[in-house]
Amino acid sequence: MGQLDHVDLDLAVVLHALGDPIRLALVHRMAEDGESACSPDGVDAPRSTLSNHWRILREAGITQTRQIGKARLMTLRRADLDACFPGLLAAVLAAVRR
């Protein structure tokens, strides 16, 4: 089975991670699709830049990663985020959709 990343959530770190347009696009994609590959279609950024954005999201505790063979799939830790910061993710996603 895949590997899960578990990190304590800190509001300042989460807000910093959500404060970038590319990371917001990645979070929005995961919210819509359920999970995302490392290099999703439609995200205009070099692979090395995306790798850094995924690291920031993972280290902030916003995502968890599961590995299937060589592929890594990221998902939102929605339940954990909602438990720690009720309504935050919904508000951020609503703002992204506008």
C-alpha positions in Angstrom: 0.0 0.0 0.0 1.0 3.6 -0.3 2.8 5.9 2.2 1.0 8.6 4.1 2.6 11.8 5.4 1.4 12.9 8.9 2.4 16.4 10.0 1.0 18.5 12.9 -0.9 21.5 11.5 0.2 25.1 12.3 -2.1 27.9 11.1 0.8 30.2 10.0 2.5 27.4 8.1 -0.8 26.4 6.4 -1.6 30.0 5.4 1.9 30.5 4.0 1.6 27.3 1.9 -1.8 28.4 0.6 -0.4 31.9 -0.2 1.0 31.0 -3.7 -1.1 30.9 -6.9 0.4 27.6 -8.1 -0.1 25.9 -4.8 -3.7 27.2 -4.7 -4.2 25.7 -8.2 -2.8 22.4 -7.0 -5.1 22.4 -3.9 -8.1 23.3 -6.0 -7.3 20.4 -8.4 -7.0 18.0 -5.5 -10.3 19.3 -4.1 -12.0 18.8 -7.5 -10.4 15.5 -8.6 -9.7 13.8 -5.3 -6.0 13.4 -6.0 -3.2 14.7 -8.3 -0.1 13.4 -9.9 3.2 15.2 -9.4 3.0 16.9 -12.8 -0.7 17.5 -13.5 -1.9 18.7 -16.9 -2.7 22.4 -17.2 -0.3 23.6 -14.5 2.3 25.8 -16.2 5.4 25.3 -14.2 8.7 23.4 -14.6 8.9 20.0 -12.9 11.5 21.3 -10.4 9.3 24.2 -9.4 6.3 21.8 -9.0 8.4 19.5 -6.8 9.1 22.5 -4.5 5.4 23.5 -4.3 4.4 19.9 -3.5 7.1 19.8 -0.7 5.8 23.0 0.8 2.2 21.7 0.8 3.3 18.3 2.2 5.5 19.9 5.0 2.6 22.2 5.9 0.4 19.2 6.4 -2.0 20.1 3.7 -1.4 17.0 1.6 -0.6 13.3 2.0 1.2 11.2 -0.6 0.7 7.7 -1.6 3.0 5.8 -3.9 2.0 3.3 -6.5 5.0 1.9 -8.2 7.0 4.9 -9.4 3.9 7.2 -9.4 3.2 9.5 -6.5 -0.4 10.7 -5.9 -1.2 13.6 -3.7 -4.5 14.1 -1.8 -5.8 16.8 0.5 -5.8 16.1 4.2 -9.3 17.7 4.2 -10.6 16.0 7.4 -7.5 17.0 9.4 -7.6 20.6 8.0 -11.3 20.9 8.8 -10.8 19.5 12.3 -8.0 22.0 13.1 -9.3 25.0 11.2 -13.1 24.7 10.6 -14.1 26.4 7.4 -10.6 27.5 6.3 -10.3 25.1 3.3 -13.9 25.8 2.2 -13.2 29.5 2.3 -10.0 29.2 0.4 -11.5 27.0 -2.3 -14.5 29.3 -2.7 -12.1 32.2 -3.3 -10.1 30.2 -5.9 -13.3 29.4 -7.8 -14.3 33.1 -8.2 
